[in-house]
Amino acid sequence: GGVGGGGGGGGGGGNRLSTLGDQPAIDGCRCYVGNLAWETTEESLIAHCTAVGTVVQSEVARQPGGRSKGWGLVDYDNADAANNAIAQLHNSDLQGRSIIVRLERAGGANKSEGQGAGGGGGGGANVGRPEASSGLQIVVRNLPWSTTSEDLRQVFQQVGNVIKADSICHADTGRSKGWGTVLFETREQAQAAIQGFNGVELEHRPMQIKLDRYD
């Protein structure tokens, strides 16, 4: 049996999810699912996630060439089902990978913008101070050229609440320069990102991650 193959999602705007990216989920019903096997499709993801509730729709993020980015979104029909998924499916095995399941916040975590501004004092911001690390931001190097800011956010959402993720691009071509920054809500999350992802491959390139010494 099994569900029929879902029709190919339209070629969306490059780095956004072609279908789900344009539809805001009912709050609290959308789950982010990470660490997927490359071969995991919407069908296998839905089959896995239906165990705890009714899945309305699902999408696996893909490269322009159609290859999976290793993460996806699943929309449940109510928040209880989404919470069950987080409780029961996080770290469960899907096609040989221990998957990550967390609640996807609508539009990222911009609610915390402006929090945690550094300890006060000291005249003129950073004048003559070579380093002023907040401990909240990491620098990620050796990124694939195709990496977008949204890709970075999705990777690091797995370890903490990402306030801001920037993939640094060439102004003229829009292509990644191969590095970016990710700002977390707490220092613990930034450290967890370094420990959890330094040396981990993103599209076959091992990421090099350090604390940002200047921000």
Sequence and secondary structure as in RCSB ss.txt:
>XXXX:A:sequence
GGVGGGGGGGGGGGNRLSTLGDQPAIDGCRCYVGNLAWETTEESLIAHCTAVGTVVQSEVARQPGGRSKGWGLVD
YDNADAANNAIAQLHNSDLQGRSIIVRLERAGGANKSEGQGAGGGGGGGANVGRPEASSGLQIVVRNLPWSTTSE
DLRQVFQQVGNVIKADSICHADTGRSKGWGTVLFETREQAQAAIQGFNGVELEHRPMQIKLDRYD
>XXXX:A:secstr
            STTS TTGGGS   TT EEEEES  TT  HHHHHHHHGGGS EEEEEEEE TTS EEEEEEEE
ESSHHHHHHHHHHHTT EETTEE EEEE  TTTTGGGTTTT      SSTTTT S    SSEEEEES  TT  HH
HHHHHHTTTS EEEEEEEE TTT  EEEEEEEEESSHHHHHHHHHHHTT EETTEE EEEE S  
